[in-house]
Amino acid sequence: MAETWYYAEENEQKGPVNVQAIKSRIREGKLSTDTLVWQDGMATWQPLKDTKLYEVYTAQQQAVTPTRRRRRAVVAASNVVPPPPPARPQKEISSSSSLPS
């Protein structure tokens, strides 16, 4: 199964998205090293720079123009309050269990 991530954008939780979508958003200047990200298994939201996505980020930087880098700095400076991690699905109750009459 593909690795999925969530990220915070304009005080909203976005995702789940795959790494390819993360790459696209980095190239578009929508994600920075300070963007908060989360995936299953992480205790809390963390800045992208503190996760394994940082390698993806640095690889994408080589294709970004200086103009986009300035825009990204402005986006990164915004004060984003992270949403809580996504709720885990509840276990389904078996339909074979019967209630006493």
PDB file as gemmi writes it, atoms N, CA and C in Angstrom:
CRYST1    1.000    1.000    1.000  90.00  90.00  90.00 P 1                      
ATOM      1  N   MET A   1       0.841  -1.183   0.000  1.00  0.00           N  
ATOM      2  CA  MET A   1       0.000   0.000   0.000  1.00  0.00           C  
ATOM      3  C   MET A   1       0.884   1.244   0.000  1.00  0.00           C  
ATOM      4  N   ALA A   2       0.460   2.269  -0.724  1.00  0.00           N  
ATOM      5  CA  ALA A   2       1.223   3.521  -0.827  1.00  0.00           C  
ATOM      6  C   ALA A   2       1.209   4.266   0.501  1.00  0.00           C  
ATOM      7  N   GLU A   3       2.304   4.936   0.740  1.00  0.00           N  
ATOM      8  CA  GLU A   3       2.447   5.743   1.944  1.00  0.00           C  
ATOM      9  C   GLU A   3       1.567   6.990   1.821  1.00  0.00           C  
ATOM     10  N   THR A   4       0.761   7.278   2.837  1.00  0.00           N  
ATOM     11  CA  THR A   4      -0.106   8.458   2.788  1.00  0.00           C  
ATOM     12  C   THR A   4       0.231   9.416   3.922  1.00  0.00           C  
ATOM     13  N   TRP A   5       0.013  10.691   3.649  1.00  0.00           N  
ATOM     14  CA  TRP A   5       0.327  11.771   4.579  1.00  0.00           C  
ATOM     15  C   TRP A   5      -0.840  12.740   4.657  1.00  0.00           C  
ATOM     16  N   TYR A   6      -0.879  13.482   5.761  1.00  0.00           N  
ATOM     17  CA  TYR A   6      -1.790  14.602   5.942  1.00  0.00           C  
ATOM     18  C   TYR A   6      -0.911  15.836   6.159  1.00  0.00           C  
ATOM     19  N   TYR A   7      -1.405  17.002   5.775  1.00  0.00           N  
ATOM     20  CA  TYR A   7      -0.653  18.224   6.021  1.00  0.00           C  
ATOM     21  C   TYR A   7      -1.623  19.345   6.374  1.00  0.00           C  
ATOM     22  N   ALA A   8      -1.102  20.372   7.038  1.00  0.00           N  
ATOM     23  CA  ALA A   8      -1.920  21.524   7.428  1.00  0.00           C  
ATOM     24  C   ALA A   8      -1.718  22.636   6.412  1.00  0.00           C  
ATOM     25  N   GLU A   9      -2.837  23.175   5.928  1.00  0.00           N  
ATOM     26  CA  GLU A   9      -2.791  24.297   4.987  1.00  0.00           C  
ATOM     27  C   GLU A   9      -3.914  25.260   5.344  1.00  0.00           C  
ATOM     28  N   GLU A  10      -3.542  26.511   5.618  1.00  0.00           N  
ATOM     29  CA  GLU A  10      -4.520  27.548   5.980  1.00  0.00           C  
ATOM     30  C   GLU A  10      -5.447  27.074   7.094  1.00  0.00           C  
ATOM     31  N   ASN A  11      -4.858  26.545   8.149  1.00  0.00           N  
ATOM     32  CA  ASN A  11      -5.576  26.082   9.344  1.00  0.00           C  
ATOM     33  C   ASN A  11      -6.540  24.933   9.078  1.00  0.00           C  
ATOM     34  N   GLU A  12      -6.350  24.222   7.992  1.00  0.00           N  
ATOM     35  CA  GLU A  12      -7.187  23.067   7.688  1.00  0.00           C  
ATOM     36  C   GLU A  12      -6.328  21.844   7.431  1.00  0.00           C  
ATOM     37  N   GLN A  13      -6.861  20.707   7.813  1.00  0.00           N  
ATOM     38  CA  GLN A  13      -6.192  19.433   7.537  1.00  0.00           C  
ATOM     39  C   GLN A  13      -6.462  19.035   6.092  1.00  0.00           C  
ATOM     40  N   LYS A  14      -5.421  18.675   5.372  1.00  0.00           N  
ATOM     41  CA  LYS A  14      -5.544  18.201   3.990  1.00  0.00           C  
ATOM     42  C   LYS A  14      -5.018  16.781   3.922  1.00  0.00           C  
ATOM     43  N   GLY A  15      -5.618  15.968   3.107  1.00  0.00           N  
ATOM     44  CA  GLY A  15      -5.164  14.603   2.943  1.00  0.00           C  
ATOM     45  C   GLY A  15      -6.274  13.624   3.222  1.00  0.00           C  
ATOM     46  N   PRO A  16      -5.991  12.368   3.075  1.00  0.00           N  
ATOM     47  CA  PRO A  16      -4.671  11.797   2.868  1.00  0.00           C  
ATOM     48  C   PRO A  16      -4.205  11.999   1.419  1.00  0.00           C  
ATOM     49  N   VAL A  17      -2.881  12.176   1.274  1.00  0.00           N  
ATOM     50  CA  VAL A  17      -2.264  12.301  -0.037  1.00  0.00           C  
ATOM     51  C   VAL A  17      -1.045  11.394  -0.089  1.00  0.00           C  
ATOM     52  N   ASN A  18      -0.682  10.980  -1.293  1.00  0.00           N  
ATOM     53  CA  ASN A  18       0.507  10.148  -1.443  1.00  0.00           C  
ATOM     54  C   ASN A  18       1.741  11.028  -1.616  1.00  0.00           C  
ATOM     55  N   VAL A  19       2.906  10.430  -1.652  1.00  0.00           N  
ATOM     56  CA  VAL A  19       4.156  11.179  -1.750  1.00  0.00           C  
ATOM     57  C   VAL A  19       4.223  11.947  -3.062  1.00  0.00           C  
ATOM     58  N   GLN A  20       3.663  11.412  -4.132  1.00  0.00           N  
ATOM     59  CA  GLN A  20       3.652  12.123  -5.414  1.00  0.00           C  
ATOM     60  C   GLN A  20       2.897  13.445  -5.288  1.00  0.00           C  
ATOM     61  N   ALA A  21       1.794  13.443  -4.574  1.00  0.00           N  
ATOM     62  CA  ALA A  21       1.032  14.683  -4.355  1.00  0.00           C  
ATOM     63  C   ALA A  21       1.821  15.660  -3.484  1.00  0.00           C  
ATOM     64  N   ILE A  22       2.558  15.137  -2.515  1.00  0.00           N  
ATOM     65  CA  ILE A  22       3.425  15.983  -1.679  1.00  0.00           C  
ATOM     66  C   ILE A  22       4.465  16.664  -2.577  1.00  0.00           C  
ATOM     67  N   LYS A  23       5.070  15.904  -3.475  1.00  0.00           N  
ATOM     68  CA  LYS A  23       6.068  16.470  -4.396  1.00  0.00           C  
ATOM     69  C   LYS A  23       5.462  17.608  -5.221  1.00  0.00           C  
ATOM     70  N   SER A  24       4.264  17.402  -5.724  1.00  0.00           N  
ATOM     71  CA  SER A  24       3.595  18.429  -6.525  1.00  0.00           C  
ATOM     72  C   SER A  24       3.367  19.700  -5.720  1.00  0.00           C  
ATOM     73  N   ARG A  25       2.922  19.539  -4.487  1.00  0.00           N  
ATOM     74  CA  ARG A  25       2.654  20.713  -3.650  1.00  0.00           C  
ATOM     75  C   ARG A  25       3.942  21.449  -3.275  1.00  0.00           C  
ATOM     76  N   ILE A  26       5.030  20.716  -3.137  1.00  0.00           N  
ATOM     77  CA  ILE A  26       6.329  21.355  -2.886  1.00  0.00           C  
ATOM     78  C   ILE A  26       6.727  22.181  -4.106  1.00  0.00           C  
ATOM     79  N   ARG A  27       6.615  21.595  -5.299  1.00  0.00           N  
ATOM     80  CA  ARG A  27       6.967  22.321  -6.530  1.00  0.00           C  
ATOM     81  C   ARG A  27       6.098  23.560  -6.719  1.00  0.00           C  
ATOM     82  N   GLU A  28       4.830  23.473  -6.313  1.00  0.00           N  
ATOM     83  CA  GLU A  28       3.904  24.608  -6.435  1.00  0.00           C  
ATOM     84  C   GLU A  28       4.150  25.668  -5.372  1.00  0.00           C  
ATOM     85  N   GLY A  29       4.997  25.366  -4.404  1.00  0.00           N  
ATOM     86  CA  GLY A  29       5.274  26.317  -3.332  1.00  0.00           C  
ATOM     87  C   GLY A  29       4.242  26.313  -2.226  1.00  0.00           C  
ATOM     88  N   LYS A  30       3.412  25.275  -2.171  1.00  0.00           N  
ATOM     89  CA  LYS A  30       2.359  25.207  -1.160  1.00  0.00           C  
ATOM     90  C   LYS A  30       2.810  24.557   0.138  1.00  0.00           C  
ATOM     91  N   LEU A  31       3.931  23.838   0.108  1.00  0.00           N  
ATOM     92  CA  LEU A  31       4.470  23.214   1.318  1.00  0.00           C  
ATOM     93  C   LEU A  31       5.882  23.720   1.548  1.00  0.00           C  
ATOM     94  N   SER A  32       6.218  23.956   2.798  1.00  0.00           N  
ATOM     95  CA  SER A  32       7.565  24.394   3.165  1.00  0.00           C  
ATOM     96  C   SER A  32       8.126  23.451   4.217  1.00  0.00           C  
ATOM     97  N   THR A  33       9.342  23.707   4.632  1.00  0.00           N  
ATOM     98  CA  THR A  33       9.949  22.864   5.667  1.00  0.00           C  
ATOM     99  C   THR A  33       9.224  23.006   6.991  1.00  0.00           C  
ATOM    100  N   ASP A  34       8.487  24.113   7.174  1.00  0.00           N  
ATOM    101  CA  ASP A  34       7.746  24.328   8.422  1.00  0.00           C  
ATOM    102  C   ASP A  34       6.300  23.848   8.358  1.00  0.00           C  
ATOM    103  N   THR A  35       5.865  23.377   7.207  1.00  0.00           N  
ATOM    104  CA  THR A  35       4.503  22.852   7.082  1.00  0.00           C  
ATOM    105  C   THR A  35       4.357  21.658   8.019  1.00  0.00           C  
ATOM    106  N   LEU A  36       3.272  21.648   8.774  1.00  0.00           N  
ATOM    107  CA  LEU A  36       3.029  20.535   9.692  1.00  0.00           C  
ATOM    108  C   LEU A  36       2.453  19.356   8.921  1.00  0.00           C  
ATOM    109  N   VAL A  37       3.022  18.176   9.175  1.00  0.00           N  
ATOM    110  CA  VAL A  37       2.602  16.951   8.494  1.00  0.00           C  
ATOM    111  C   VAL A  37       2.370  15.848   9.530  1.00  0.00           C  
ATOM    112  N   TRP A  38       1.600  14.862   9.116  1.00  0.00           N  
ATOM    113  CA  TRP A  38       1.307  13.727   9.990  1.00  0.00           C  
ATOM    114  C   TRP A  38       1.015  12.519   9.130  1.00  0.00           C  
ATOM    115  N   GLN A  39       1.383  11.345   9.644  1.00  0.00           N  
ATOM    116  CA  GLN A  39       0.970  10.091   9.034  1.00  0.00           C  
ATOM    117  C   GLN A  39       0.771   9.068  10.148  1.00  0.00           C  
ATOM    118  N   ASP A  40       0.045   8.024   9.835  1.00  0.00           N  
ATOM    119  CA  ASP A  40      -0.227   6.980  10.803  1.00  0.00           C  
ATOM    120  C   ASP A  40       1.084   6.499  11.422  1.00  0.00           C  
ATOM    121  N   GLY A  41       1.106   6.373  12.732  1.00  0.00           N  
ATOM    122  CA  GLY A  41       2.296   5.944  13.446  1.00  0.00           C  
ATOM    123  C   GLY A  41       3.007   7.088  14.149  1.00  0.00           C  
ATOM    124  N   MET A  42       2.698   8.337  13.762  1.00  0.00           N  
ATOM    125  CA  MET A  42       3.304   9.500  14.413  1.00  0.00           C  
ATOM    126  C   MET A  42       2.422   9.914  15.593  1.00  0.00           C  
ATOM    127  N   ALA A  43       3.047  10.273  16.697  1.00  0.00           N  
ATOM    128  CA  ALA A  43       2.286  10.677  17.885  1.00  0.00           C  
ATOM    129  C   ALA A  43       1.645  12.048  17.703  1.00  0.00           C  
ATOM    130  N   THR A  44       2.352  12.976  17.046  1.00  0.00           N  
ATOM    131  CA  THR A  44       1.849  14.338  16.870  1.00  0.00           C  
ATOM    132  C   THR A  44       2.231  14.861  15.498  1.00  0.00           C  
ATOM    133  N   TRP A  45       1.628  15.983  15.127  1.00  0.00           N  
ATOM    134  CA  TRP A  45       2.008  16.677  13.902  1.00  0.00           C  
ATOM    135  C   TRP A  45       3.419  17.211  14.081  1.00  0.00           C  
ATOM    136  N   GLN A  46       4.202  17.186  13.013  1.00  0.00           N  
ATOM    137  CA  GLN A  46       5.584  17.670  13.061  1.00  0.00           C  
ATOM    138  C   GLN A  46       5.881  18.499  11.825  1.00  0.00           C  
ATOM    139  N   PRO A  47       6.840  19.437  11.948  1.00  0.00           N  
ATOM    140  CA  PRO A  47       7.259  20.172  10.751  1.00  0.00           C  
ATOM    141  C   PRO A  47       7.844  19.194   9.733  1.00  0.00           C  
ATOM    142  N   LEU A  48       7.577  19.438   8.477  1.00  0.00           N  
ATOM    143  CA  LEU A  48       8.078  18.573   7.408  1.00  0.00           C  
ATOM    144  C   LEU A  48       9.578  18.342   7.543  1.00  0.00           C  
ATOM    145  N   LYS A  49      10.322  19.372   7.955  1.00  0.00           N  
ATOM    146  CA  LYS A  49      11.785  19.266   8.062  1.00  0.00           C  
ATOM    147  C   LYS A  49      12.230  18.233   9.091  1.00  0.00           C  
ATOM    148  N   ASP A  50      11.339  17.828   9.989  1.00  0.00           N  
ATOM    149  CA  ASP A  50      11.682  16.846  11.027  1.00  0.00           C  
ATOM    150  C   ASP A  50      11.191  15.443  10.695  1.00  0.00           C  
ATOM    151  N   THR A  51      10.782  15.228   9.450  1.00  0.00           N  
ATOM    152  CA  THR A  51      10.272  13.919   9.031  1.00  0.00           C  
ATOM    153  C   THR A  51      11.060  13.407   7.825  1.00  0.00           C  
ATOM    154  N   LYS A  52      10.755  12.188   7.417  1.00  0.00           N  
ATOM    155  CA  LYS A  52      11.424  11.634   6.239  1.00  0.00           C  
ATOM    156  C   LYS A  52      11.010  12.337   4.949  1.00  0.00           C  
ATOM    157  N   LEU A  53       9.964  13.175   5.006  1.00  0.00           N  
ATOM    158  CA  LEU A  53       9.583  13.952   3.828  1.00  0.00           C  
ATOM    159  C   LEU A  53      10.602  15.035   3.502  1.00  0.00           C  
ATOM    160  N   TYR A  54      11.506  15.330   4.440  1.00  0.00           N  
ATOM    161  CA  TYR A  54      12.508  16.367   4.184  1.00  0.00           C  
ATOM    162  C   TYR A  54      13.386  15.997   2.987  1.00  0.00           C  
ATOM    163  N   GLU A  55      13.688  14.725   2.825  1.00  0.00           N  
ATOM    164  CA  GLU A  55      14.474  14.286   1.663  1.00  0.00           C  
ATOM    165  C   GLU A  55      13.715  14.569   0.370  1.00  0.00           C  
ATOM    166  N   VAL A  56      12.412  14.339   0.383  1.00  0.00           N  
ATOM    167  CA  VAL A  56      11.571  14.636  -0.781  1.00  0.00           C  
ATOM    168  C   VAL A  56      11.614  16.141  -1.047  1.00  0.00           C  
ATOM    169  N   TYR A  57      11.510  16.927   0.013  1.00  0.00           N  
ATOM    170  CA  TYR A  57      11.522  18.382  -0.106  1.00  0.00           C  
ATOM    171  C   TYR A  57      12.817  18.883  -0.747  1.00  0.00           C  
ATOM    172  N   THR A  58      13.956  18.430  -0.230  1.00  0.00           N  
ATOM    173  CA  THR A  58      15.237  18.912  -0.758  1.00  0.00           C  
ATOM    174  C   THR A  58      15.434  18.493  -2.218  1.00  0.00           C  
ATOM    175  N   ALA A  59      14.962  17.319  -2.578  1.00  0.00           N  
ATOM    176  CA  ALA A  59      15.065  16.875  -3.969  1.00  0.00           C  
ATOM    177  C   ALA A  59      14.217  17.757  -4.887  1.00  0.00           C  
ATOM    178  N   GLN A  60      13.057  18.180  -4.422  1.00  0.00           N  
ATOM    179  CA  GLN A  60      12.174  19.016  -5.229  1.00  0.00           C  
ATOM    180  C   GLN A  60      12.682  20.450  -5.333  1.00  0.00           C  
ATOM    181  N   GLN A  61      13.464  20.894  -4.368  1.00  0.00           N  
ATOM    182  CA  GLN A  61      13.981  22.262  -4.365  1.00  0.00           C  
ATOM    183  C   GLN A  61      14.838  22.559  -5.587  1.00  0.00           C  
ATOM    184  N   GLN A  62      15.504  21.579  -6.096  1.00  0.00           N  
ATOM    185  CA  GLN A  62      16.387  21.794  -7.238  1.00  0.00           C  
ATOM    186  C   GLN A  62      15.617  22.214  -8.484  1.00  0.00           C  
ATOM    187  N   ALA A  63      14.330  21.898  -8.537  1.00  0.00           N  
ATOM    188  CA  ALA A  63      13.517  22.241  -9.710  1.00  0.00           C  
ATOM    189  C   ALA A  63      12.719  23.530  -9.509  1.00  0.00           C  
ATOM    190  N   VAL A  64      12.861  24.175  -8.360  1.00  0.00           N  
ATOM    191  CA  VAL A  64      12.056  25.356  -8.032  1.00  0.00           C  
ATOM    192  C   VAL A  64      12.836  26.629  -8.368  1.00  0.00           C  
ATOM    193  N   THR A  65      12.152  27.599  -8.970  1.00  0.00           N  
ATOM    194  CA  THR A  65      12.786  28.872  -9.315  1.00  0.00           C  
ATOM    195  C   THR A  65      12.908  29.773  -8.089  1.00  0.00           C  
ATOM    196  N   PRO A  66      13.810  30.779  -8.110  1.00  0.00           N  
ATOM    197  CA  PRO A  66      13.945  31.704  -6.974  1.00  0.00           C  
ATOM    198  C   PRO A  66      12.645  32.425  -6.619  1.00  0.00           C  
ATOM    199  N   THR A  67      11.818  32.770  -7.594  1.00  0.00           N  
ATOM    200  CA  THR A  67      10.549  33.447  -7.320  1.00  0.00           C  
ATOM    201  C   THR A  67       9.663  32.585  -6.447  1.00  0.00           C  
ATOM    202  N   ARG A  68       9.587  31.319  -6.762  1.00  0.00           N  
ATOM    203  CA  ARG A  68       8.773  30.409  -5.952  1.00  0.00           C  
ATOM    204  C   ARG A  68       9.352  30.241  -4.561  1.00  0.00           C  
ATOM    205  N   ARG A  69      10.664  30.294  -4.432  1.00  0.00           N  
ATOM    206  CA  ARG A  69      11.268  30.184  -3.102  1.00  0.00           C  
ATOM    207  C   ARG A  69      10.844  31.350  -2.226  1.00  0.00           C  
ATOM    208  N   ARG A  70      10.793  32.571  -2.779  1.00  0.00           N  
ATOM    209  CA  ARG A  70      10.360  33.725  -1.987  1.00  0.00           C  
ATOM    210  C   ARG A  70       8.908  33.554  -1.562  1.00  0.00           C  
ATOM    211  N   ARG A  71       8.064  33.108  -2.464  1.00  0.00           N  
ATOM    212  CA  ARG A  71       6.647  32.905  -2.142  1.00  0.00           C  
ATOM    213  C   ARG A  71       6.504  31.860  -1.040  1.00  0.00           C  
ATOM    214  N   ARG A  72       7.292  30.794  -1.124  1.00  0.00           N  
ATOM    215  CA  ARG A  72       7.237  29.739  -0.123  1.00  0.00           C  
ATOM    216  C   ARG A  72       7.598  30.289   1.252  1.00  0.00           C  
ATOM    217  N   ALA A  73       8.560  31.208   1.325  1.00  0.00           N  
ATOM    218  CA  ALA A  73       8.963  31.780   2.598  1.00  0.00           C  
ATOM    219  C   ALA A  73       7.801  32.546   3.221  1.00  0.00           C  
ATOM    220  N   VAL A  74       7.022  33.238   2.401  1.00  0.00           N  
ATOM    221  CA  VAL A  74       5.856  33.962   2.908  1.00  0.00           C  
ATOM    222  C   VAL A  74       4.822  32.980   3.433  1.00  0.00           C  
ATOM    223  N   VAL A  75       4.572  31.912   2.689  1.00  0.00           N  
ATOM    224  CA  VAL A  75       3.607  30.898   3.125  1.00  0.00           C  
ATOM    225  C   VAL A  75       4.063  30.255   4.427  1.00  0.00           C  
ATOM    226  N   ALA A  76       5.363  29.970   4.545  1.00  0.00           N  
ATOM    227  CA  ALA A  76       5.884  29.320   5.743  1.00  0.00           C  
ATOM    228  C   ALA A  76       5.773  30.220   6.960  1.00  0.00           C  
ATOM    229  N   ALA A  77       5.784  31.540   6.750  1.00  0.00           N  
ATOM    230  CA  ALA A  77       5.740  32.467   7.868  1.00  0.00           C  
ATOM    231  C   ALA A  77       4.354  32.575   8.484  1.00  0.00           C  
ATOM    232  N   SER A  78       3.332  32.099   7.806  1.00  0.00           N  
ATOM    233  CA  SER A  78       1.991  32.194   8.368  1.00  0.00           C  
ATOM    234  C   SER A  78       1.878  31.301   9.597  1.00  0.00           C  
ATOM    235  N   ASN A  79       1.111  31.760  10.540  1.00  0.00           N  
ATOM    236  CA  ASN A  79       0.965  31.041  11.806  1.00  0.00           C  
ATOM    237  C   ASN A  79      -0.150  30.013  11.661  1.00  0.00           C  
ATOM    238  N   VAL A  80       0.207  28.769  11.440  1.00  0.00           N  
ATOM    239  CA  VAL A  80      -0.767  27.703  11.213  1.00  0.00           C  
ATOM    240  C   VAL A  80      -0.970  26.911  12.495  1.00  0.00           C  
ATOM    241  N   VAL A  81      -2.220  26.764  12.888  1.00  0.00           N  
ATOM    242  CA  VAL A  81      -2.558  25.920  14.024  1.00  0.00           C  
ATOM    243  C   VAL A  81      -2.929  24.559  13.462  1.00  0.00           C  
ATOM    244  N   PRO A  82      -2.196  23.511  13.854  1.00  0.00           N  
ATOM    245  CA  PRO A  82      -2.460  22.203  13.245  1.00  0.00           C  
ATOM    246  C   PRO A  82      -3.775  21.602  13.721  1.00  0.00           C  
ATOM    247  N   PRO A  83      -4.449  20.934  12.812  1.00  0.00           N  
ATOM    248  CA  PRO A  83      -5.638  20.197  13.226  1.00  0.00           C  
ATOM    249  C   PRO A  83      -5.204  18.928  13.954  1.00  0.00           C  
ATOM    250  N   PRO A  84      -6.110  18.306  14.690  1.00  0.00           N  
ATOM    251  CA  PRO A  84      -5.744  17.048  15.346  1.00  0.00           C  
ATOM    252  C   PRO A  84      -5.534  15.964  14.301  1.00  0.00           C  
ATOM    253  N   PRO A  85      -4.759  14.933  14.640  1.00  0.00           N  
ATOM    254  CA  PRO A  85      -4.593  13.824  13.701  1.00  0.00           C  
ATOM    255  C   PRO A  85      -5.956  13.236  13.335  1.00  0.00           C  
ATOM    256  N   PRO A  86      -6.071  12.659  12.161  1.00  0.00           N  
ATOM    257  CA  PRO A  86      -7.342  12.068  11.744  1.00  0.00           C  
ATOM    258  C   PRO A  86      -7.786  10.985  12.722  1.00  0.00           C  
ATOM    259  N   ALA A  87      -9.084  10.884  12.899  1.00  0.00           N  
ATOM    260  CA  ALA A  87      -9.628   9.860  13.787  1.00  0.00           C  
ATOM    261  C   ALA A  87      -9.443   8.493  13.154  1.00  0.00           C  
ATOM    262  N   ARG A  88      -9.102   7.531  13.969  1.00  0.00           N  
ATOM    263  CA  ARG A  88      -8.971   6.164  13.459  1.00  0.00           C  
ATOM    264  C   ARG A  88     -10.380   5.580  13.307  1.00  0.00           C  
ATOM    265  N   PRO A  89     -10.588   4.808  12.266  1.00  0.00           N  
ATOM    266  CA  PRO A  89     -11.916   4.209  12.080  1.00  0.00           C  
ATOM    267  C   PRO A  89     -12.258   3.284  13.242  1.00  0.00           C  
ATOM    268  N   GLN A  90     -13.516   3.325  13.644  1.00  0.00           N  
ATOM    269  CA  GLN A  90     -13.954   2.436  14.711  1.00  0.00           C  
ATOM    270  C   GLN A  90     -14.152   1.044  14.143  1.00  0.00           C  
ATOM    271  N   LYS A  91     -13.940   0.050  15.000  1.00  0.00           N  
ATOM    272  CA  LYS A  91     -14.143  -1.323  14.554  1.00  0.00           C  
ATOM    273  C   LYS A  91     -15.625  -1.547  14.292  1.00  0.00           C  
ATOM    274  N   GLU A  92     -15.878  -2.285  13.244  1.00  0.00           N  
ATOM    275  CA  GLU A  92     -17.248  -2.585  12.875  1.00  0.00           C  
ATOM    276  C   GLU A  92     -17.824  -3.638  13.811  1.00  0.00           C  
ATOM    277  N   ILE A  93     -19.060  -3.472  14.213  1.00  0.00           N  
ATOM    278  CA  ILE A  93     -19.719  -4.452  15.063  1.00  0.00           C  
ATOM    279  C   ILE A  93     -20.240  -5.551  14.163  1.00  0.00           C  
ATOM    280  N   SER A  94     -19.937  -6.760  14.544  1.00  0.00           N  
ATOM    281  CA  SER A  94     -20.331  -7.906  13.738  1.00  0.00           C  
ATOM    282  C   SER A  94     -21.860  -8.031  13.692  1.00  0.00           C  
ATOM    283  N   SER A  95     -22.392  -8.265  12.509  1.00  0.00           N  
ATOM    284  CA  SER A  95     -23.844  -8.417  12.374  1.00  0.00           C  
ATOM    285  C   SER A  95     -24.287  -9.801  12.835  1.00  0.00           C  
ATOM    286  N   SER A  96     -23.330 -10.712  13.073  1.00  0.00           N  
ATOM    287  CA  SER A  96     -23.701 -12.058  13.497  1.00  0.00           C  
ATOM    288  C   SER A  96     -24.026 -12.113  14.986  1.00  0.00           C  
ATOM    289  N   SER A  97     -23.626 -11.078  15.734  1.00  0.00           N  
ATOM    290  CA  SER A  97     -23.954 -11.098  17.163  1.00  0.00           C  
ATOM    291  C   SER A  97     -25.425 -10.758  17.335  1.00  0.00           C  
ATOM    292  N   SER A  98     -26.068 -11.455  18.216  1.00  0.00           N  
ATOM    293  CA  SER A  98     -27.510 -11.217  18.407  1.00  0.00           C  
ATOM    294  C   SER A  98     -27.772 -10.708  19.810  1.00  0.00           C  
ATOM    295  N   LEU A  99     -28.793  -9.904  19.918  1.00  0.00           N  
ATOM    296  CA  LEU A  99     -29.176  -9.378  21.210  1.00  0.00           C  
ATOM    297  C   LEU A  99     -30.141 -10.352  21.886  1.00  0.00           C  
ATOM    298  N   PRO A 100     -30.096 -10.436  23.217  1.00  0.00           N  
ATOM    299  CA  PRO A 100     -31.047 -11.315  23.903  1.00  0.00           C  
ATOM    300  C   PRO A 100     -32.473 -10.866  23.696  1.00  0.00           C  
ATOM    301  N   SER A 101     -33.388 -11.801  23.597  1.00  0.00           N  
ATOM    302  CA  SER A 101     -34.811 -11.477  23.369  1.00  0.00           C  
ATOM    303  C   SER A 101     -35.490 -11.122  24.651  1.00  0.00           C  
TER     304      SER A 101                                                      
END                                                                             
